[in-house]
Amino acid sequence: MKASQFFISTLKEAPAEAEIISHQLMMRAGLIKRIGSGIYSYMPIGLRSVRKVEQIVREEMNKAGAMELLMPAVQPAELWQESGRWEQYGPELLRLKDRHNRDFVVGPTHEEVITDLIRRDVKSYKQLPVNMYQIQTKFRDEIRPRFGVMRGREFIMKDAYSFDKDVDGMKASYDKMFNAYTAIFKRLGLNFRAVAADNGSIGGDGSHEFHVIAETGEDDIVYNPNSDYAANIEAAEAVALIAERAAPTQTLTKTHTPSKGKCEDVAEFLGVPLDKNVKSIVLAVDIENQEDDSATQIFLVLLRADHTLNEIKVSKLAGLSNYRMATEAEIATAFNTTPGYIGPVATAQKVTIIADKTVANMSDFICGANEVDYHHVGVNWGRDLPEPDLIADVRNVVAGDPAPDGNGTVGICRGIEVGHVFQLGTKYSEAMKATFLGENGKPQPFVMGCYGIGITRILGAAIEQNFDAKGILWPQSIAPFEVVICPVGADKSEVVREEADKLYHSLIQAGVDVIIDDRGERPGVMFADWELIGVPHRLTIGDRGLKEGLVEYQNRRDTEATKVPVLEIHAHVLAQMSVA
């Protein structure tokens, strides 16, 4: 490729709307151009990286036995109504009507379409397993698109779907995809972790997310540096920090705590550690009784004061899938007090008490006394109040907590989700009556898995992990070009032009993805452009060096160039590329 015949459009400054480094650098390097809110065109140089990501993904998916197909972006609403997600998905689902007033959606994902395809053609267990994937544009109507390709509305995704005859088969398919994803992210040259995760709106029984580790990541990743354990903080198990409950040593005392509505203030006022205090969070669930009148069930969740509520974990508890925060009026009715002084001792009405595992083993703790400006000190389970109705893990893990696998303690880092694998089970096949004849001759639902990779999001994540003050530091595998040749003064020197062309063609013959900058720009402009774009290997050829029989080689991550004899530069470049 010659730069004079290629579209290069770099900027000295990032547009004002570019908030994070990947958005800024992708705009400045001319990889993307904004068309609308959360919608971008991929320019030729950016598309080269997109295609390289796609190729790695495609090769590993094929190797794992998946078959590529292409499904429509626009999907009939009837399929989403069958699965129940027409009502469930919410405003992120872009709905539209055709000229006949029929409802359609612009697909954010394709579980419904692929389930419909398979139920039409796969009739027997003998045709299973089946795993199909596509690489295609998706659309999700984000309420606040931001961060460029990291949270855009339109994006390219690889989504795959497996169909098996039973749970064991699904788990085998899942393992194949998990291993394929691991191979993909290794080939992409990214520092990543596979973490246990919540299934979210996709549904199913188990999942793992693949996160690129970066300080700017949106997710907290809990990990054990001594083992392979890792989980998204939404799904990470928080073990009890107290092994067993100690016997009471204090008398229950109602203590005046004037204007101390926060646990931190109470602890300071009483001169005790914060972790001796218990905070109360009141949740409400609206239910319908047999007379069709709405009713409300109140839940009191108890956490140690230095811990925070994990809303995902709470929503998994029986009866709490649709919980909300209680209103002040509901709190006043249940506890005869205001927020800040709520506690589990002698509540005004029947309240379901849920204690976090650590709280359940606390003794002599402090909590609200259900009266403004008062707290109870020396509270103990069994003596001062009944045992909790439910003991559950409902808190977020914090760094230094014991690892769930029993091997040391956990740390927390930031991650950018770029892939997710799900064990769906029969959620979609049962809803859509997608069945096959089993070995017993009876119809049974397909057992499914689904597997997604954000192709375009990988570009942003790779940059968030790999950049410096000059620009992008692409992993070689997905850089728009592997090598750039910068001939200095080529417009004035025939020798420079000839040597640059000779090296250019020799690298092409060796299968190197190389570009030669024949635009006639000054060295400073050339270097700045290619450092911004992030090409991993740069060769500089000039009259002065050639007189000494030398060419300059510089890896994008090096601070200085290395002088290499002209006769050795071809082999030197290939050697450097092989270790990248």
C-alpha positions as CSV (number, residue, x, y, z in Angstrom):
1,M,0.0,0.0,0.0
2,K,1.2,3.5,-0.9
3,A,0.2,6.4,1.3
4,S,-0.3,8.6,-1.7
5,Q,-3.1,6.3,-2.8
6,F,-4.6,5.8,0.6
7,F,-6.9,8.0,2.6
8,I,-5.1,9.4,5.7
9,S,-7.0,12.0,7.7
10,T,-5.3,12.8,11.1
11,L,-6.1,15.6,13.5
12,K,-3.9,17.6,15.8
13,E,-6.7,17.9,18.4
14,A,-9.6,15.6,19.3
15,P,-13.1,16.9,18.9
16,A,-14.7,18.3,22.0
17,E,-17.2,15.4,22.4
18,A,-14.4,12.8,22.6
19,E,-14.2,12.0,26.4
20,I,-12.0,9.0,26.8
21,I,-8.6,8.2,25.3
22,S,-9.7,5.6,22.8
23,H,-12.4,7.9,21.4
24,Q,-9.9,10.8,21.2
25,L,-7.3,8.8,19.5
26,M,-9.6,7.0,17.1
27,M,-10.9,10.4,16.0
28,R,-7.5,12.0,15.8
29,A,-6.0,9.1,13.9
30,G,-8.8,9.1,11.4
31,L,-10.1,5.6,12.2
32,I,-13.7,6.8,12.6
33,K,-15.9,9.7,11.8
34,R,-19.0,10.6,13.7
35,I,-22.3,10.6,11.7
36,G,-24.8,10.9,14.6
37,S,-25.1,10.2,18.3
38,G,-23.4,6.9,18.9
39,I,-23.1,6.2,15.1
40,Y,-19.8,6.2,13.3
41,S,-18.3,5.5,9.9
42,Y,-15.2,3.4,9.9
43,M,-12.7,5.0,7.6
44,P,-10.4,2.9,5.5
45,I,-7.6,2.9,8.0
46,G,-10.0,1.9,10.9
47,L,-11.7,-0.7,8.8
48,R,-8.4,-2.4,8.2
49,S,-8.2,-3.1,12.0
50,V,-11.8,-4.1,12.1
51,R,-11.2,-6.7,9.3
52,K,-8.2,-8.1,11.1
53,V,-10.2,-8.6,14.3
54,E,-12.9,-10.3,12.3
55,Q,-10.4,-12.6,10.6
56,I,-8.9,-13.8,13.9
57,V,-12.4,-14.4,15.3
58,R,-13.6,-16.2,12.1
59,E,-10.5,-18.5,12.1
60,E,-10.9,-19.5,15.7
61,M,-14.7,-20.0,15.4
62,N,-14.3,-22.2,12.4
63,K,-11.5,-24.1,14.1
64,A,-14.0,-24.8,17.0
65,G,-16.5,-26.3,14.7
66,A,-19.0,-23.3,14.3
67,M,-20.5,-22.6,10.9
68,E,-20.9,-19.1,9.6
69,L,-24.2,-17.7,8.4
70,L,-25.8,-14.2,8.0
71,M,-29.1,-13.3,9.5
72,P,-31.2,-10.2,8.8
73,A,-30.6,-7.0,10.8
74,V,-34.4,-6.2,10.7
75,Q,-36.5,-8.9,12.5
76,P,-40.2,-9.5,12.6
77,A,-41.8,-8.5,16.0
78,E,-43.6,-11.8,16.1
79,L,-40.4,-13.6,17.0
80,W,-39.8,-11.2,19.9
81,Q,-43.4,-11.5,21.0
82,E,-43.0,-15.3,21.1
83,S,-39.9,-15.2,23.3
84,G,-41.5,-12.6,25.6
85,R,-38.7,-10.0,25.0
86,W,-40.9,-7.6,23.0
87,E,-42.3,-6.4,26.3
88,Q,-39.2,-7.2,28.4
89,Y,-36.4,-5.6,26.5
90,G,-37.2,-1.9,27.0
91,P,-36.4,1.2,25.1
92,E,-33.0,0.0,23.9
93,L,-34.9,-2.1,21.4
94,L,-35.4,0.0,18.3
95,R,-39.0,-0.8,17.0
96,L,-40.3,0.3,13.6
97,K,-43.2,-0.4,11.3
98,D,-43.2,-1.1,7.6
99,R,-45.6,0.3,5.0
100,H,-48.2,-2.3,5.9
101,N,-48.1,-1.2,9.5
102,R,-46.4,-4.5,10.6
103,D,-44.0,-4.3,13.6
104,F,-40.3,-5.0,13.3
105,V,-37.1,-4.5,15.3
106,V,-33.6,-3.6,14.4
107,G,-31.8,-6.5,16.0
108,P,-29.6,-5.9,19.1
109,T,-29.1,-9.7,19.1
110,H,-30.4,-12.7,17.3
111,E,-31.5,-15.4,19.7
112,E,-35.1,-15.3,18.4
113,V,-34.1,-15.5,14.7
114,I,-31.6,-18.4,15.1
115,T,-34.1,-20.3,17.3
116,D,-36.7,-19.9,14.5
117,L,-34.2,-21.1,11.9
118,I,-33.2,-24.2,13.8
119,R,-36.7,-25.2,14.8
120,R,-37.6,-25.2,11.1
121,D,-34.9,-27.6,9.9
122,V,-33.5,-29.6,12.8
123,K,-36.0,-32.3,13.7
124,S,-33.9,-35.1,15.3
125,Y,-31.3,-35.5,18.0
126,K,-29.2,-37.1,15.2
127,Q,-28.7,-33.6,13.7
128,L,-27.2,-32.2,16.9
129,P,-25.1,-30.5,18.0
130,V,-25.3,-27.4,15.8
131,N,-23.3,-24.2,16.3
132,M,-23.7,-21.3,14.0
133,Y,-22.3,-17.8,14.1
134,Q,-22.4,-14.5,12.2
135,I,-20.4,-11.2,12.1
136,Q,-22.9,-8.5,11.6
137,T,-24.1,-5.0,12.5
138,K,-26.3,-4.6,15.6
139,F,-28.2,-1.6,16.9
140,R,-29.1,-0.8,20.6
141,D,-30.8,2.5,21.3
142,E,-28.6,3.5,24.2
143,I,-30.1,6.3,26.3
144,R,-26.8,8.1,26.5
145,P,-24.3,7.0,23.8
146,R,-20.8,7.9,24.8
147,F,-17.1,7.0,24.7
148,G,-17.1,6.5,20.9
149,V,-17.2,2.8,19.9
150,M,-17.2,1.7,23.6
151,R,-20.8,2.6,24.0
152,G,-22.2,3.4,20.6
153,R,-25.7,2.6,19.3
154,E,-24.6,0.8,16.1
155,F,-21.7,-1.7,16.3
156,I,-20.3,-4.9,14.7
157,M,-20.7,-8.0,16.7
158,K,-19.9,-11.7,16.4
159,D,-22.7,-13.7,17.8
160,A,-22.8,-17.5,17.9
161,Y,-25.5,-19.9,19.0
162,S,-25.2,-23.6,20.0
163,F,-28.0,-26.2,20.0
164,D,-27.7,-29.5,21.9
165,K,-29.9,-32.4,22.9
166,D,-29.1,-32.1,26.7
167,V,-27.4,-30.1,29.4
168,D,-24.2,-32.1,29.1
169,G,-24.0,-31.4,25.4
170,M,-24.6,-27.7,26.0
171,K,-21.8,-27.6,28.6
172,A,-19.5,-29.3,26.1
173,S,-20.4,-26.7,23.4
174,Y,-19.9,-23.9,26.0
175,D,-16.4,-25.2,26.9
176,K,-15.5,-25.2,23.2
177,M,-16.5,-21.6,22.9
178,F,-14.8,-20.6,26.1
179,N,-11.6,-22.1,24.8
180,A,-12.1,-20.5,21.4
181,Y,-12.5,-17.1,23.0
182,T,-9.4,-17.6,25.1
183,A,-7.5,-18.3,21.9
184,I,-9.0,-15.3,20.2
185,F,-8.0,-12.8,22.8
186,K,-4.5,-14.3,23.1
187,R,-4.1,-13.8,19.3
188,L,-5.4,-10.3,19.6
189,G,-2.5,-9.5,21.9
190,L,-4.6,-8.2,24.7
191,N,-4.2,-8.5,28.5
192,F,-7.6,-10.0,29.4
193,R,-9.4,-12.1,32.0
194,A,-12.3,-14.4,31.8
195,V,-14.7,-13.7,34.7
196,A,-17.8,-15.3,36.1
197,A,-20.8,-13.1,35.4
198,D,-24.5,-12.4,35.7
199,N,-26.6,-13.4,32.6
200,G,-28.6,-10.2,32.6
201,S,-31.4,-9.7,30.1
202,I,-30.1,-12.6,27.9
203,G,-31.2,-15.1,30.5
204,G,-29.9,-18.6,31.2
205,D,-28.0,-20.3,34.0
206,G,-24.3,-19.5,33.8
207,S,-22.0,-17.2,32.0
208,H,-18.5,-15.7,31.7
209,E,-17.4,-12.3,30.5
210,F,-14.1,-11.6,28.8
211,H,-12.6,-8.3,30.0
212,V,-9.7,-6.4,28.6
213,I,-7.9,-5.0,31.7
214,A,-7.7,-1.2,31.6
215,E,-7.9,1.6,34.2
216,T,-10.7,3.2,32.2
217,G,-12.9,0.1,32.3
218,E,-16.5,0.4,33.4
219,D,-16.6,-2.9,35.3
220,D,-15.0,-3.9,38.6
221,I,-13.3,-7.3,38.2
222,V,-12.7,-9.3,41.4
223,Y,-9.7,-11.7,41.0
224,N,-7.4,-13.9,43.0
225,P,-3.8,-13.2,42.1
226,N,-2.9,-16.7,43.4
227,S,-5.4,-18.6,41.2
228,D,-7.6,-18.5,38.2
229,Y,-10.6,-17.2,40.1
230,A,-12.1,-14.1,38.6
231,A,-15.7,-12.6,38.6
232,N,-17.5,-9.5,37.7
233,I,-18.2,-7.7,41.0
234,E,-22.0,-8.2,40.2
235,A,-21.5,-12.0,40.5
236,A,-18.4,-12.3,42.8
237,E,-19.1,-14.3,45.9
238,A,-18.6,-12.3,49.1
239,V,-17.8,-14.8,51.9
240,A,-18.7,-14.2,55.5
241,L,-16.0,-12.2,57.2
242,I,-16.9,-13.7,60.6
243,A,-16.5,-17.4,60.9
244,E,-19.0,-17.9,63.7
245,R,-21.1,-15.7,65.9
246,A,-19.7,-14.9,69.3
247,A,-21.7,-14.9,72.5
248,P,-23.2,-11.6,73.7
249,T,-21.0,-9.5,76.0
250,Q,-23.1,-6.3,76.1
251,T,-26.5,-5.3,77.3
252,L,-29.0,-3.9,74.7
253,T,-29.0,-0.2,75.2
254,K,-31.0,2.5,73.5
255,T,-28.6,5.3,73.0
256,H,-29.2,9.0,72.2
257,T,-27.4,9.9,68.9
258,P,-28.6,13.4,68.1
259,S,-28.5,14.3,64.4
260,K,-26.4,11.2,63.6
261,G,-28.3,9.7,60.7
262,K,-25.3,8.1,59.0
263,C,-23.4,5.1,60.2
264,E,-20.1,6.9,59.9
265,D,-21.3,9.7,62.1
266,V,-22.7,7.2,64.7
267,A,-19.4,5.3,64.8
268,E,-17.5,8.5,65.3
269,F,-19.9,9.8,68.0
270,L,-19.8,6.5,69.9
271,G,-16.1,6.1,69.4
272,V,-16.4,2.6,67.9
273,P,-15.1,1.2,64.6
274,L,-17.4,1.5,61.6
275,D,-17.5,-2.3,61.2
276,K,-19.4,-2.6,64.5
277,N,-22.4,-0.8,62.9
278,V,-25.1,-2.3,60.8
279,K,-26.9,-0.3,58.2
280,S,-30.5,-0.9,57.1
281,I,-31.8,-0.8,53.5
282,V,-35.5,-0.9,53.0
283,L,-36.8,-2.5,49.8
284,A,-40.4,-2.9,48.6
285,V,-42.1,-5.3,46.2
286,D,-45.5,-4.5,44.7
287,I,-47.7,-7.6,44.6
288,E,-51.3,-8.3,43.6
289,N,-53.6,-10.1,45.9
290,Q,-56.6,-12.2,44.9
291,E,-58.9,-9.2,45.0
292,D,-56.7,-7.5,42.4
293,D,-55.8,-4.8,44.8
294,S,-52.1,-3.9,44.9
295,A,-50.2,-4.6,48.1
296,T,-46.6,-4.0,49.1
297,Q,-44.2,-6.4,50.8
298,I,-41.4,-4.7,52.8
299,F,-37.9,-6.2,53.0
300,L,-35.2,-5.0,55.4
301,V,-31.7,-5.8,54.1
302,L,-28.9,-5.6,56.7
303,L,-25.3,-4.9,55.8
304,R,-22.2,-4.2,57.8
305,A,-21.8,-0.4,57.6
306,D,-18.6,-0.5,55.6
307,H,-20.2,-2.6,52.9
308,T,-22.4,-1.8,49.9
309,L,-25.5,-3.4,48.5
310,N,-25.1,-5.6,45.4
311,E,-28.4,-5.0,43.6
312,I,-27.9,-7.9,41.2
313,K,-27.5,-10.4,44.0
314,V,-30.6,-9.0,45.7
315,S,-32.7,-9.3,42.5
316,K,-31.8,-13.0,42.4
317,L,-33.4,-13.7,45.8
318,A,-36.9,-15.3,45.8
319,G,-39.6,-12.7,45.5
320,L,-37.2,-9.8,44.9
321,S,-36.8,-9.8,41.1
322,N,-38.9,-6.7,40.8
323,Y,-37.9,-4.9,43.9
324,R,-37.6,-1.1,44.3
325,M,-36.4,1.2,47.0
326,A,-39.1,1.9,49.6
327,T,-40.6,5.3,49.8
328,E,-40.3,7.5,53.0
329,A,-44.0,7.0,53.6
330,E,-43.6,3.2,53.4
331,I,-40.6,3.4,55.8
332,A,-42.6,5.5,58.2
333,T,-45.4,2.9,58.2
334,A,-43.1,-0.1,58.7
335,F,-40.7,1.4,61.2
336,N,-42.3,4.6,62.7
337,T,-39.2,6.5,61.9
338,T,-37.2,8.2,59.1
339,P,-34.2,6.9,57.1
340,G,-31.0,7.0,59.1
341,Y,-32.6,5.5,62.3
342,I,-34.1,2.3,60.9
343,G,-33.3,-1.0,62.6
344,P,-34.5,-4.6,62.8
345,V,-35.4,-4.6,66.5
346,A,-39.2,-4.4,67.2
347,T,-40.4,-3.2,63.7
348,A,-43.9,-1.7,63.5
349,Q,-45.3,-4.3,61.0
350,K,-44.3,-7.6,59.6
351,V,-41.0,-7.1,57.7
352,T,-38.9,-9.8,56.0
353,I,-35.4,-9.4,57.4
354,I,-32.5,-10.4,55.1
355,A,-29.1,-10.4,56.7
356,D,-25.9,-10.5,54.8
357,K,-23.7,-13.5,55.7
358,T,-21.3,-11.3,57.7
359,V,-24.1,-9.5,59.6
360,A,-25.7,-12.9,60.5
361,N,-22.5,-13.7,62.5
362,M,-22.1,-10.3,64.2
363,S,-22.7,-9.9,67.9
364,D,-22.9,-6.7,70.0
365,F,-23.6,-4.6,67.0
366,I,-25.1,-1.2,66.6
367,C,-28.2,-0.3,64.5
368,G,-31.0,2.2,64.3
369,A,-33.6,2.1,67.1
370,N,-36.6,3.1,64.9
371,E,-36.7,6.4,66.6
372,V,-35.2,9.7,65.4
373,D,-31.9,10.5,67.1
374,Y,-31.6,7.0,68.7
375,H,-29.6,3.9,68.0
376,H,-29.5,0.5,69.7
377,V,-26.1,-0.6,71.1
378,G,-25.2,-4.1,72.0
379,V,-27.7,-5.8,69.7
380,N,-27.6,-9.6,69.4
381,W,-29.4,-12.2,67.3
382,G,-31.7,-14.6,69.2
383,R,-31.7,-12.5,72.4
384,D,-32.8,-9.0,71.2
385,L,-34.5,-10.0,67.9
386,P,-35.4,-13.2,66.1
387,E,-33.0,-14.9,63.7
388,P,-33.1,-13.3,60.2
389,D,-35.8,-14.6,57.8
390,L,-33.0,-15.1,55.3
391,I,-29.2,-15.2,55.3
392,A,-27.7,-14.4,51.9
393,D,-24.7,-12.9,50.1
394,V,-26.1,-9.5,49.2
395,R,-23.0,-7.3,49.3
396,N,-20.2,-6.2,47.0
397,V,-16.8,-7.7,47.5
398,V,-14.0,-5.4,48.6
399,A,-10.3,-5.8,48.0
400,G,-8.7,-7.9,50.7
401,D,-11.7,-10.1,51.2
402,P,-11.0,-13.8,51.5
403,A,-11.0,-15.5,48.1
404,P,-14.0,-17.8,47.6
405,D,-11.7,-20.6,46.4
406,G,-9.9,-20.4,49.8
407,N,-6.6,-19.4,48.3
408,G,-5.6,-16.1,49.8
409,T,-7.4,-12.8,49.3
410,V,-8.9,-11.0,46.3
411,G,-8.0,-7.8,44.5
412,I,-10.1,-5.6,42.3
413,C,-9.2,-4.2,38.9
414,R,-11.1,-2.4,36.1
415,G,-12.1,-4.2,33.0
416,I,-13.8,-3.5,29.6
417,E,-16.2,-6.2,28.6
418,V,-15.5,-7.4,25.0
419,G,-17.0,-10.9,25.0
420,H,-19.6,-12.9,26.8
421,V,-20.5,-16.6,26.7
422,F,-23.9,-17.8,28.1
423,Q,-25.4,-21.1,29.0
424,L,-29.0,-20.3,27.9
425,G,-30.6,-23.7,28.6
426,T,-34.1,-23.9,27.3
427,K,-35.3,-20.3,27.9
428,Y,-35.8,-19.5,24.2
429,S,-36.6,-23.0,22.9
430,E,-39.4,-23.5,25.4
431,A,-40.9,-20.0,24.9
432,M,-40.8,-20.5,21.1
433,K,-41.7,-24.2,21.1
434,A,-38.5,-25.2,19.4
435,T,-38.3,-29.0,19.8
436,F,-36.7,-32.0,18.3
437,L,-37.3,-35.7,18.6
438,G,-35.1,-37.2,21.3
439,E,-33.7,-40.7,21.5
440,N,-36.9,-41.7,23.3
441,G,-39.0,-40.6,20.3
442,K,-40.6,-37.7,22.2
443,P,-40.3,-34.0,21.5
444,Q,-37.9,-32.1,23.7
445,P,-36.6,-28.5,23.7
446,F,-33.2,-27.6,22.4
447,V,-30.6,-26.8,25.1
448,M,-28.9,-23.6,23.9
449,G,-25.8,-21.5,24.5
450,C,-25.0,-18.1,23.0
451,Y,-21.6,-16.4,22.6
452,G,-20.9,-12.8,21.7
453,I,-17.8,-10.7,20.9
454,G,-17.9,-6.9,20.3
455,I,-15.8,-6.7,17.2
456,T,-15.7,-2.9,17.0
457,R,-15.6,-2.5,20.8
458,I,-12.3,-4.5,20.8
459,L,-10.7,-1.6,18.9
460,G,-11.6,0.9,21.7
461,A,-10.6,-1.6,24.4
462,A,-7.2,-2.3,22.7
463,I,-6.4,1.4,22.6
464,E,-7.5,2.0,26.2
465,Q,-4.9,-0.7,27.1
466,N,-2.2,0.4,24.6
467,F,-1.4,4.1,24.2
468,D,1.1,6.8,25.1
469,A,1.4,10.5,24.7
470,K,2.1,10.2,21.0
471,G,-0.9,8.0,20.1
472,I,-2.0,4.4,19.7
473,L,0.2,1.4,20.5
474,W,-1.6,-1.3,18.5
475,P,-0.9,-5.0,19.1
476,Q,0.7,-6.1,15.8
477,S,-2.1,-8.6,15.1
478,I,-4.7,-5.9,14.6
479,A,-2.7,-2.8,13.6
480,P,-4.0,-1.2,10.4
481,F,-0.5,-1.8,9.0
482,E,2.3,-3.9,10.4
483,V,5.2,-1.8,9.0
484,V,5.5,1.7,7.6
485,I,8.5,2.9,5.5
486,C,9.3,6.6,5.8
487,P,11.7,7.7,3.0
488,V,13.1,11.1,4.0
489,G,13.7,13.4,1.0
490,A,12.5,10.9,-1.5
491,D,11.3,13.7,-3.8
492,K,14.9,14.9,-4.1
493,S,16.9,11.7,-3.9
494,E,16.7,8.9,-6.5
495,V,18.8,6.6,-4.3
496,V,16.3,7.0,-1.4
497,R,13.3,6.3,-3.6
498,E,15.0,3.2,-5.1
499,E,16.0,1.8,-1.8
500,A,12.6,2.4,-0.2
501,D,10.8,0.8,-3.2
502,K,13.2,-2.2,-3.1
503,L,12.5,-2.7,0.6
504,Y,8.8,-2.2,0.2
505,H,8.5,-4.8,-2.5
506,S,10.7,-7.3,-0.6
507,L,8.4,-7.0,2.5
508,I,5.3,-7.4,0.4
509,Q,6.7,-10.6,-1.1
510,A,7.4,-11.8,2.4
511,G,3.7,-11.4,3.3
512,V,4.2,-8.3,5.4
513,D,1.3,-5.8,5.6
514,V,3.4,-2.7,4.8
515,I,2.7,0.9,3.7
516,I,5.2,3.3,2.2
517,D,4.7,7.0,3.0
518,D,5.3,8.5,-0.4
519,R,3.3,11.7,0.2
520,G,6.4,13.9,0.2
521,E,5.8,15.1,3.8
522,R,8.5,16.4,6.1
523,P,10.0,13.8,8.5
524,G,8.3,15.3,11.5
525,V,4.9,15.1,9.9
526,M,5.4,11.6,8.7
527,F,6.6,10.4,12.1
528,A,3.8,12.2,14.0
529,D,1.1,10.7,11.8
530,W,2.4,7.1,12.1
531,E,3.0,7.3,15.8
532,L,-0.6,8.6,16.2
533,I,-2.0,5.9,14.0
534,G,0.1,3.3,15.9
535,V,1.9,1.3,13.3
536,P,4.1,-1.1,15.3
537,H,7.3,-1.0,13.1
538,R,8.8,2.0,11.3
539,L,11.7,2.0,8.9
540,T,13.3,5.4,8.0
541,I,15.5,5.6,4.9
542,G,17.5,8.8,4.2
543,D,20.5,9.9,2.2
544,R,22.7,10.4,5.2
545,G,22.0,6.8,6.5
546,L,22.4,5.2,3.1
547,K,25.8,6.8,2.7
548,E,26.8,4.8,5.7
549,G,24.9,1.7,4.5
550,L,22.3,2.0,7.3
551,V,18.6,2.2,7.7
552,E,16.8,3.2,10.9
553,Y,14.4,0.7,12.6
554,Q,12.1,1.7,15.4
555,N,9.5,-0.3,17.2
556,R,6.5,1.9,18.1
557,R,7.1,1.1,21.8
558,D,10.8,2.0,21.7
559,T,12.1,5.4,22.7
560,E,15.0,5.4,20.2
561,A,15.7,4.1,16.7
562,T,18.2,1.3,15.9
563,K,20.6,1.6,13.0
564,V,20.7,-1.5,10.9
565,P,22.8,-2.3,7.8
566,V,20.8,-2.0,4.6
567,L,21.6,-5.6,3.6
568,E,20.2,-6.9,7.0
569,I,17.1,-4.7,7.4
570,H,14.7,-7.1,5.7
571,A,15.7,-10.0,8.0
572,H,15.8,-7.7,11.0
573,V,12.2,-6.5,10.4
574,L,10.9,-10.1,10.1
575,A,12.8,-11.1,13.2
576,Q,11.2,-8.1,15.2
577,M,7.8,-9.0,13.9
578,S,8.1,-12.6,15.0
579,V,8.6,-11.7,18.6
580,A,6.0,-8.9,18.7
